Amino acid sequence: MKFILLVLAFVMPLLSQGIDASKLGGLRFSGNYAKSTPKAPVPALLPVSKRSLFDLSPDGKIKTGRDFRISLNLSIWDNRFPGQVFKLAGDRYSLTMQYSPDADSRRSELALLINGKPSGIRFTLEKDHVYEGKWFPVDLYLNGQTGEVKLSFSGREGKTRIPTALSDGISLRFGRDISGNCLPMEIKDLKIYSENELLHSWHFTEMSGDIAYDSEGGLDAKTVNCEWLINRHYHWEPVRPDQFLTLKEYRHLSSAPEEISIDSVKTRLINLRTRTYTVIPFRNFPKVPAYGMSLPESDSLLAFNTGYPDKPLILNFRTGNWLMTGDKYTPEGHYYGGWSLLDPRSLDVYIFGGYGWYTVKNSLIKYNKATQRWDTVKTAGEKPNPVYLQALLKGKTEGEFWITGGMGNESGKQEDTYTPQWDLFRLDLKTLTWQKKWSWSDSTGRFGFYSSTWADPNQTSMYTVTAIARNDSNLFEVVYHSLDDEKLYVVGRHLPYLRVGVHSARIYADVESGILYFTSFIEGHNDTLPLYYTLRTPFLNRDQYNELLENSTPVLHARRLQFIGYVLIGMVSISIPAVAWAGYRRMSKKRAVLRGVKKTPPPDRNYLTLFGGLKIVNAQGVNIHEKLTPGLIELFALIYFHTVAKKERGIRLDECARLHWTWIEEENINNNRKVSFLKLRRALQEHSGLILDQKDDLVRIVVPDACNDEMELLFDILGSKDTLPDPHSLARFLQIISRGELLAGLTSEWVANERNNTVSRIIQRASGIMKVLRENGDHARVLEVAVAVLSQDPLSEEILKQRIASLLAIGEEEAAKRVFSRFVRDYSLRYGEDYPYDLDEFTGQ
């Protein structure tokens, strides 16, 4: 044992400690309601057993001296609900710190109760100053000899006295009270002192598990339904503003980020910091849909453009009055996706950039109200390359704009290939002058995607949403970049649920609270409450997060136990080698089935598939799909999918128009279809031998016999009545679905529904196959099928159950536990709630 302790003492100090986790730690309490999730528009009331509790003395008392002090930092992340911060009790007294909001005013208070009654110590707060990320220092002092009590809160102090304070110890708990009520709060830096000596300290940097470790006195305590705050510096967390206020009640603070959501009849103003919103109905109505929204001007005005050459729109979003209502919508115009810029003094509307007729623009045009035409504005200075998808930011002064990110090139022509643009330009709308201010370098191929926000009040750094191609789809991340560094720094995990159609996330930074927000268009649209995701500063990148996780206290404890186990096993193996060898042989037999799970690589040429995105690879291994524009890829995928799904019949022309040319008026669809079909035919004939065949009112893709039509094979297997395909067909089935997510990278509205329907059929077919294989005892093949199918739906309970059953059947209990643990973690990350069953309940044992 001395040898073990000596080795531990030598090894453990060598672990990396490059990041100060104590500055990020904290413990978050649930409150009385479930977390926001994509599937829950209104948070549900939590059962009492699911609410948070942190009891430091469940089995006894905390030993303190005659006088002691407790300090912590407190944040109340939802100011609407009352509850206790903590309850401290001695032998003959109790002290409770209670938060109480006033429902009829904008005020709330924190008060100290003694034996359940008011002590006279109370601190009044403005509700607008109580929000997530706003921290208040709290310090409680008790002199057991004199009975003196002092409570300090955010620099204010109150005093009182209790008659009997001597006690041989105290109990202390945070979270839900005896009635089950739980205050939605966060705490950090909890410390207990006795006679100015630090006895206990909790930094809450654990990141996993449910034990909060005492770094000073060894008083480790269990947390119940709490969350480690440090994870919110890397993982984006969903929130949903769910408190409606009348326009009179709604408060807008210039320092708090505000989302402006416009539909056909109203404006919705959303205060992201306080999670409140109000609705302003339109007083009059625009003549056309409002697209191309500008940044807010004078805290009340927005401009819109439907695409050059149409008349722009202007809205006072505080009153609902349209100052300019537009006139028409011309889908065949020259400009789409350009940024609207508004001069609030003259109400002149400008458009910068945009895309039209296979060309990207970098001109600045202005709507002439007298002639009702758009005029090109002459500007001075160095301006950006022709660019699209760029982000626009407002400067400190009126008429000052900043532009960065996007894709473009010097010529603006699509055939010259667009590349990421990482320059920063300033435009002064008053003097019509451009100025190049900075350039960043990046070798990853990522590009700025529509949205940026300033990271500091001095406007010297920013956060930008970026997209980067990964596995035939786009991965969206946020980067931090500044005007004194040429590098881009990824912050947090990749963005979840980002994009629907042409929309992108809007990103906001709350400098005061240190929270970054972005809008989710998938879970928040139409009349439902919008969903946002948040990330807390200081942000962690993947390497930093993994380093902290590897050096967190629970992992270190597990590593110590594992190391001791290895040493003991080594000692036993030296003294009893025969026993160790027998154990190894038994384990080898258990894993024999797992070693049989081998993947045969799919064909790498002469195939056509929609798994992992559209892939057209000819006999020479040339990726034909890379020759197609994004619009032609969407069109080909639509026709091809319906061709194979409907057994070569194809898709009706009117249905194709409805699903693909959703933004074009009916009278213009025929011309667009003819041009698109012509371009697609030429590309296919030149590079692949595939044929776009149109007969009467149907269009389809004809695939030559020499090409491996993987989608046709897939639908043949899905439609087969055989309970178990032949070995070759089963192997091809698994190869096909293992290429990646079905219809990945495609953004048209029809995609999600067809993907869900097809994946459901895949799961149903695979489940039947796995059942037969299990009955035959072929568990290796069961596991291979499970791995392939879970690439389409990682949270399929039906497939997971059969996978775990096969692992248990071959004696791999630990592997089954690991698989289920990963499922529970992924379920929690996606849905924002705990999985309701443990492994035994899930398997029915």
Phi, psi and omega in degrees: 000323177300323178297317180299311181297323179296316179296317179299316180297331180278320188283314190300321179295345182281352182291144184295137176227049187286339183242137179277094184293337183297336179281348182251347188288162177169164181236125183255134181255144193290331195075196184262358186237151179292157179294153174295141177220162177301334184261002183236093179300322179239123181301139180271153177291130180282140168299151183303322182294342180265359181273158192282148176209137174226100184253117183275353184218056183289334185245008182172199183252153173273122182284121176232166176279195182297316175237144184213167183218141176238129179231150178196169170248137188235137171227131178256111191272353171218110190277006185274337192246141179277169176164169180269140174283310176206163171228124180244135182223137170255199182293323187230019181206163172218143177237125181234127174263121190238135174257133182221113175275149175267117184292338185260005181214180179265022183244160173212172180214153170249128184228155176254125177256138175246119184054036176083002182241153181301137180263349186096348177269115179210146181234124180271138182230147167281132181301328180296343180261007178243106183202168180299132181094350176267114186257139178238126174286135180235136181217121179245129180237136178225126175260108183293334182284314185262344183081008182288134178236129176233131176238121178251133180222112176051047176089350177257152185223141174232149182231149173203188182213144174242148187290321184233111184238350180291135182203153179272009177164173182228160167250150184212128179218149177238153176102216188298142180268189185296335178275352181098352181290138183230127179284129175287097188216173172224144176230154174207166177052052179278128181221147175237126179246149171229118181051048177068011176253131180287119180264316186219149180209130177237120178265344179057051180252020191292321177074335181210167181075188182231017179252127173265119186268136177275115184280352186245314189240002177079014179269072179286139186224150182275137172260146181238116177059030176261170182230137178282119187295333184300330180293337180283358173272355179231318182269132175287133183244137181282141172222153181224115175296111189238010180254111178277135175234148173293164181300327178290324182280331186295133180244129176244120177255136183299332182276347182266132180295140182230128176267137178244113183248124184245132168234201188282346185229350187203167170246138174245121177258128187233118175274107186290329182290314183267354180059039177242158179211160175222165183237133179239105178293149177292140174278325172224174190234144177289158180275342181223163176298148182265113177239175173058050184295139177277178168282150181298142176236142180053027177058021182205348188243141175226144173247153179223154170222141178265006182110129176308136018254024187280161179290137181284176178235151176224132182233135165270101188283351175278334182247342183082016183260124177273116180278336176215125193256002183077176180225320181201171178235116184251099181297337182267020181291177186270340186235131171225147173072013176281153178283132171277137175235137185237131171268109186291341181282311184262350186060030173280139181248133179242159170230130173246134174071198182122175185228138176192136178052050174063025180223137175263143185254158168223024179270155174252120180242154184230139179279122179270109184291336180284313182267350183056043176224161177265129179248140174287130183265132177279126180239162178248162177088176181278122182252168183294161168297160169306130191210150170223166185068012184286161178259150180236133176233152176269145177272190182283332185251160181296135179083008180257125181229151179234140183230135178206166175077191180090185179237142179183189175199179184291324184275334185083353185275138183296324183291346179272005176070121178273142180231160179299138180249110183244047172254157177242125182237144177250133177242124174261108184289337179288318183257356182054049183238133175263151175211125176279126187251331185195160174224139175247154179246141180205132183252006184274345184088004179287152178225148178296135190238086169073321196232132173222161174212148179292140181267347181213156182298334181278356178057050177249357179207163185208164170248138182226135172286131181233158175236143178217136183288127177218121175053050175065021173214179181256138173254126183257130180220165174254135176244150172256133175213149187229169183272014174230018182210135182275355185265157172253136183239119178290135178240135177072180176283168179297156185286133176271150170047058191274311201236139170233122180058230183270358183283154175226171179287141168263139187242141182224145176241127173261100186295325183291319182270345182073033182239136177254134181241148164218150184278139172254116181282338182287313184269352182227102178198174181054230184263002178281159177291130183292154179249139178235159174240144185236152175219141187254145174274154352288138185283152176248142169269179187298316182295318179295318180297315180295325177296316178297319181296316181295333182252014176287157186300315179300320180292320178296320178297315179297323180293322178297315180297320179295319180295318178298320178299318179297319181296316180296319178298320179297319179295319180292320182294330178290319184277330182228069183298328182296319179295317180297319180295321179296319178297321178296319181296320179295319179293324179297320179294321179298326184269001183300321180294318181297325180292342180281351181279099180237145180255128174270126183297140178287168178303143181252006177204161178059051178215163181222127183208165174241007177271131188077020185095175178290126177227120175238108183240123183275184185295337179272001180083013180280132179279095184294327183298337179288346179276348185267147174286161178305321180294320179289327176298315179298318182293313179300314182299320179298310183292316181297316181299315181289335176295311183283327181290333182249029174053057172072006177287326181090203185232142178293148182297320180293324177291322177299317179296318182296324184271333186255313183263059187290339186262000186252137179293154190301321184290345181257357187290320184302315179297316179298320181295316181299315180296315182294317179297321180297314180295320181292319178300315181298316181296319182289318181293324182288327191244339192222337185086357173291152184235130170269109188251123178240124176227124182055240183255019179241147174227141183211168174255124177260122183256127180296153183300330184288345183269136176285100179275091187291329179291322177297317179297319180301309182293331174297316180292319179296326182270355183289146178268357178292130180294331180221116179297161175295158186306320181294314181295321179296318179297317178294322177303314181291322178298318184295309185285347178277355181292337182145182184297138178297131177061029180298143176082352179268140190240358181297156188293334181288342191295311187301316182294315179292323177297313182298317181296316182290318179297323177298320177294321178298315181296317180298315180294315182296323180298318177295319178298315182296324179297316179295317180298321178294319178297329178276356180079012182269071185289332177299316180290326176301314181294323178295317178297317182299314181299318181294314184291323181293345173292339177270323179217091184298343183251027177285110181292325181298313180289319181300320183298318180289325177298313181295321179300320179291321177298318178293326181294332180260012175083015181264067182296318182294320178296320178298319179295319179295317179299315180293323179297318178296321178299314180299318179296313181294324177299315181295320180294322183284314189258353177071021179212160181287148175289134191283355184234149170269182186296318181295317178295322182294320182272354178079020180272000000 
